[in-house]
Amino acid sequence: MTAFLTDVRQTLLGSHGKHGPLPPMLVAMTLVTGLVDAFSYLVLGHVFVANMTGNVVLLGFALVGAPGFSIAASIVAIASFVLGSLAGGRIGSRFSSHRANHLSFATTVQSVFLAAAVILAALMSTPVGTGYRYGLIVVLVIGMGIQNASVRKLAVPDLTATVLTMTITGTAADSTIARGPGAKAGRRIVAVATMLAGAVVGATLIVHHHTVYPLVIALVVGSSVAATAGALGRSDPSWVASPT
């Protein structure tokens, strides 16, 4: 239990280890994932802007004519994610020797796309017009592709900020019940809980308040992470170097 609580604390507050303050910043970006996927699925129809595994499955539903699913929306989302991932990969290559600058620049670019999404969402009417729908899908998915590629290159274990399948698998498979080491359970559970919180907050705001609010929160969180990463990495602490 002590190791679990220590892991939770270091994930939420950072540590003096090789990843420094990166874990809590990636937890914040996991919150962004929950918020934007809640918005896209509930407002833009059955489509995800972060979870591409889900979009592949939804595309399969659409291909057989299941009601409520769109072939075009799923394909646009997947194609836009590829573009965002390519951009994120280029950013990662440019800042490969300095993880703080990498995260700061990537989240700044992502925040530009989030800001565009906020503007589109504020202007759209109900029901959502085709132009606004696809515009929002494209800008949100490109932003999440940048995030996904960047987080992958930052290489903080168990904090992917987007996909939780392997995180949940690792929590169970590595548990002491499965005769595993039980390592990093705290970090993994924090990641799952954070994305759940983002989805709950996003859905609550959409259902009971205004559809643009989840995107506004996502923009504030992303911008804050960009500023924080830039400020904390200015003195070139040891954690900015890529882990070996």
C-alpha positions as CSV (number, residue, x, y, z in Angstrom):
1,M,0.0,0.0,0.0
2,T,2.9,2.4,0.8
3,A,4.4,1.8,-2.6
4,F,1.0,2.3,-4.3
5,L,0.5,5.7,-2.5
6,T,4.0,6.8,-3.3
7,D,3.4,6.0,-7.0
8,V,0.2,8.0,-7.0
9,R,1.9,10.9,-5.3
10,Q,4.8,10.9,-7.7
11,T,2.4,10.7,-10.7
12,L,0.3,13.6,-9.5
13,L,3.1,15.8,-8.1
14,G,6.2,14.7,-10.0
15,S,9.4,13.5,-8.6
16,H,13.2,14.1,-8.7
17,G,13.7,11.0,-10.9
18,K,14.5,10.8,-14.6
19,H,11.0,11.9,-15.6
20,G,10.8,14.9,-13.2
21,P,7.5,16.8,-13.6
22,L,6.5,15.1,-16.8
23,P,4.0,12.6,-15.2
24,P,1.6,15.2,-13.8
25,M,1.7,17.2,-17.0
26,L,0.8,14.0,-19.0
27,V,-1.9,13.3,-16.5
28,A,-3.3,16.7,-17.4
29,M,-3.2,15.9,-21.1
30,T,-5.0,12.6,-20.3
31,L,-7.8,14.8,-18.9
32,V,-7.9,16.7,-22.2
33,T,-8.4,13.3,-24.0
34,G,-11.5,12.5,-22.0
35,L,-12.9,16.0,-22.5
36,V,-12.5,16.1,-26.3
37,D,-13.7,12.5,-26.9
38,A,-16.8,13.3,-24.8
39,F,-17.4,16.3,-27.0
40,S,-16.8,14.5,-30.3
41,Y,-18.9,11.4,-29.5
42,L,-21.8,13.2,-28.0
43,V,-21.9,16.3,-30.2
44,L,-20.4,15.3,-33.5
45,G,-22.0,11.9,-33.8
46,H,-20.5,8.6,-33.3
47,V,-16.9,9.5,-33.9
48,F,-13.8,9.8,-31.6
49,V,-11.1,12.4,-32.0
50,A,-8.5,10.7,-29.8
51,N,-9.4,7.0,-29.7
52,M,-8.6,5.7,-33.2
53,T,-9.2,2.0,-32.1
54,G,-12.7,3.1,-31.5
55,N,-13.0,4.8,-34.9
56,V,-11.8,1.6,-36.7
57,V,-14.5,-0.3,-34.9
58,L,-17.1,2.4,-35.7
59,L,-16.0,2.3,-39.3
60,G,-16.8,-1.4,-39.4
61,F,-20.3,-0.7,-38.1
62,A,-20.8,2.0,-40.7
63,L,-19.6,-0.2,-43.5
64,V,-22.4,-2.7,-42.9
65,G,-25.0,0.1,-42.7
66,A,-25.6,0.2,-38.9
67,P,-27.7,3.3,-38.2
68,G,-26.1,6.3,-36.6
69,F,-22.5,5.7,-37.9
70,S,-20.7,7.5,-40.7
71,I,-18.1,6.0,-43.1
72,A,-17.0,9.5,-44.0
73,A,-16.6,10.7,-40.5
74,S,-14.6,7.7,-39.4
75,I,-12.3,7.9,-42.4
76,V,-11.8,11.7,-42.0
77,A,-10.9,11.2,-38.4
78,I,-8.4,8.4,-39.1
79,A,-6.8,10.3,-42.0
80,S,-6.6,13.5,-39.9
81,F,-5.0,11.6,-37.1
82,V,-2.3,10.3,-39.4
83,L,-1.5,13.9,-40.4
84,G,-1.4,15.0,-36.8
85,S,0.8,12.1,-35.9
86,L,3.2,13.0,-38.7
87,A,3.3,16.6,-37.4
88,G,3.9,15.3,-33.9
89,G,6.7,13.0,-35.1
90,R,8.4,16.0,-36.8
91,I,8.1,18.0,-33.6
92,G,9.6,15.1,-31.6
93,S,12.5,14.8,-34.0
94,R,13.2,18.5,-33.8
95,F,13.2,18.5,-30.0
96,S,14.5,15.0,-29.4
97,S,17.3,16.1,-27.0
98,H,15.0,18.3,-24.8
99,R,11.8,16.8,-23.6
100,A,10.6,20.0,-21.9
101,N,10.8,22.0,-25.1
102,H,9.3,19.1,-26.9
103,L,6.2,19.0,-24.7
104,S,5.9,22.8,-24.6
105,F,6.1,23.2,-28.4
106,A,3.8,20.3,-29.1
107,T,1.1,21.4,-26.6
108,T,1.4,24.9,-27.9
109,V,0.6,23.7,-31.5
110,Q,-2.1,21.5,-30.2
111,S,-3.6,24.4,-28.3
112,V,-3.9,26.3,-31.6
113,F,-6.0,23.6,-33.0
114,L,-8.1,23.5,-29.7
115,A,-8.6,27.2,-30.0
116,A,-9.9,26.8,-33.5
117,A,-12.2,24.1,-32.3
118,V,-13.5,26.4,-29.5
119,I,-14.3,29.1,-32.1
120,L,-16.1,26.6,-34.4
121,A,-18.1,25.1,-31.5
122,A,-19.1,28.6,-30.3
123,L,-20.4,29.5,-33.7
124,M,-22.2,26.3,-34.7
125,S,-25.9,25.8,-34.4
126,T,-28.0,22.8,-33.3
127,P,-28.2,20.4,-35.1
128,V,-24.6,20.6,-36.1
129,G,-24.1,21.5,-39.8
130,T,-22.0,19.3,-42.0
131,G,-19.3,22.0,-42.4
132,Y,-18.9,22.6,-38.7
133,R,-19.0,18.9,-38.0
134,Y,-16.2,18.0,-40.3
135,G,-14.2,21.1,-39.5
136,L,-14.3,20.2,-35.8
137,I,-13.4,16.6,-36.5
138,V,-10.3,17.7,-38.5
139,V,-8.9,20.3,-36.1
140,L,-9.5,18.2,-33.0
141,V,-8.1,15.0,-34.5
142,I,-5.0,16.7,-35.8
143,G,-4.4,18.2,-32.4
144,M,-4.8,14.8,-30.7
145,G,-2.6,13.2,-33.3
146,I,0.1,15.7,-32.4
147,Q,-0.4,14.9,-28.7
148,N,-0.3,11.1,-29.2
149,A,2.9,11.2,-31.3
150,S,4.6,13.6,-28.8
151,V,3.7,11.6,-25.7
152,R,4.9,8.4,-27.4
153,K,8.3,10.1,-28.0
154,L,8.5,11.5,-24.4
155,A,8.4,7.8,-23.3
156,V,7.0,8.1,-19.8
157,P,5.9,4.6,-18.9
158,D,2.2,3.9,-18.5
159,L,1.2,7.5,-19.3
160,T,0.1,7.4,-23.0
161,A,-2.5,10.2,-22.4
162,T,-4.7,8.6,-25.1
163,V,-5.0,4.8,-25.1
164,L,-5.7,2.9,-21.9
165,T,-6.1,-0.7,-23.2
166,M,-2.5,-1.7,-22.4
167,T,-2.6,0.4,-19.2
168,I,-5.6,-1.5,-17.8
169,T,-4.0,-4.8,-19.1
170,G,-0.8,-4.0,-17.3
171,T,-2.6,-3.1,-14.0
172,A,-4.2,-6.6,-14.0
173,A,-1.5,-8.7,-15.5
174,D,1.3,-7.2,-13.3
175,S,-0.8,-7.3,-10.1
176,T,0.2,-9.5,-7.2
177,I,-3.0,-11.4,-7.7
178,A,-1.6,-12.5,-11.1
179,R,1.7,-13.2,-9.3
180,G,3.3,-10.1,-10.9
181,P,5.5,-7.4,-9.3
182,G,2.5,-5.1,-8.8
183,A,4.7,-2.2,-10.1
184,K,3.3,1.1,-11.2
185,A,-0.3,0.3,-10.3
186,G,-0.8,3.7,-8.8
187,R,0.3,5.5,-11.9
188,R,-1.9,3.3,-14.1
189,I,-4.9,3.8,-12.0
190,V,-4.4,7.5,-11.9
191,A,-4.3,7.5,-15.8
192,V,-7.5,5.6,-16.0
193,A,-9.3,7.7,-13.4
194,T,-8.2,10.9,-15.0
195,M,-9.5,10.0,-18.4
196,L,-12.8,8.9,-16.8
197,A,-13.0,12.2,-15.0
198,G,-12.5,14.1,-18.3
199,A,-15.3,12.1,-19.9
200,V,-17.6,12.6,-17.0
201,V,-16.9,16.3,-16.8
202,G,-17.2,16.7,-20.6
203,A,-20.5,14.8,-20.7
204,T,-21.9,16.7,-17.8
205,L,-21.1,20.0,-19.3
206,I,-22.6,19.0,-22.7
207,V,-25.8,17.5,-21.3
208,H,-26.5,20.2,-18.7
209,H,-24.7,23.3,-19.8
210,H,-23.1,24.3,-23.1
211,T,-21.3,22.1,-25.6
212,V,-18.3,24.4,-26.0
213,Y,-17.3,24.2,-22.3
214,P,-15.4,20.9,-22.5
215,L,-13.2,22.4,-25.3
216,V,-12.6,25.6,-23.4
217,I,-11.4,23.5,-20.4
218,A,-9.2,21.4,-22.7
219,L,-7.7,24.6,-24.2
220,V,-6.9,26.0,-20.8
221,V,-5.3,22.8,-19.6
222,G,-3.3,22.4,-22.8
223,S,-2.1,25.9,-22.7
224,S,-1.2,25.6,-19.1
225,V,0.9,22.5,-19.7
226,A,2.7,24.2,-22.6
227,A,3.6,27.2,-20.4
228,T,4.6,25.0,-17.4
229,A,6.8,22.7,-19.5
230,G,8.6,25.6,-21.0
231,A,9.1,27.3,-17.6
232,L,10.3,24.2,-15.8
233,G,12.7,23.1,-18.6
234,R,14.3,26.5,-19.0
235,S,17.2,25.7,-16.7
236,D,17.9,22.4,-18.5
237,P,17.3,20.0,-15.5
238,S,18.3,16.4,-15.9
239,W,14.8,15.1,-16.7
240,V,14.7,17.0,-20.0
241,A,17.1,14.5,-21.6
242,S,15.6,11.5,-23.4
243,P,15.6,8.4,-21.2
244,T,17.9,5.6,-22.3
